[in-house]
């Protein structure tokens, strides 16, 4: 089963990216919808990025485990080739356009910021351009891609479960220590590798335990709508309230972790129970397509929201969709074709597991 065939993930990506867009348009939306305060959109935007992290950890680990099961090993060269041709071309196209517009005087920024973004280090080295404030999340994900497959290959499944668990447990400690010992980087606490990796690790751990009978028996009660409704209410309402009330003393210690727990519950439910009402919504054609182009949506939304949220509404949404579609058809799909050709040329294609992803616990 390919990534596109895992139910609900594309729709979940679509919801996540539009939470980010809403956060970057919070001033306009707060005026249009006065019942929702502007600060709540900001929390929802952070939640959207965290959802991306959980999905990425789950999906990458699931596919790696599928290859490991089928072949007995992992081809790191194949993985890095596929990731490079998936991630690099759309980003570098965005950076090229952004740099040209910066030189033309449309946006503020400097060349250093584009170098930092292009080397996936902005989660440690900061910004320098209003067009690149969102690239910290891409940096964290790329650093994860660089390290996790090798860890899974050399440690094996059991030790990888232990590693993921320890990262989850120690990340709040790392955030607290970094907060006090590295005050200049407090604004980046949720994005650095050593402080923000736990959200991705929740997705990894979910994939690692996906076929475990003990895990499946444990999560059986959570495959009901009530648990998922409670998880959604927590991340959308109670979590933001606690964060606004207690700020860092809640967020650094418990907030990120509790959000990741709830997001893992939501992911587990919508993938295992795709025929539910929520699963039906996430698997509609529109949301699935928006999920397919979500990488482009995430990249280009910043050009039409963050610096100019009040200047282009509602045409900024049209511009974001247009840029994402152009990126998908003119950059991403040709990159996929090139990836397939290179794999075939160097004989990296391997037989993959063909049994369908289970939708029911214990099967």
Helices and strands as residue ranges (DSSP letters): G 3-5, H 9-24, H 26-32, H 38-71, H 76-103, H 111-118, H 122-125, H 135-181, G 183-188, H 193-196, H 198-208, H 213-219, G 220-222, H 225-233, I 234-238, H 239-246, H 248-250, I 251-255, H 256-272, H 277-282, H 285-292, H 294-304, H 315-327, I 328-332, H 333-345
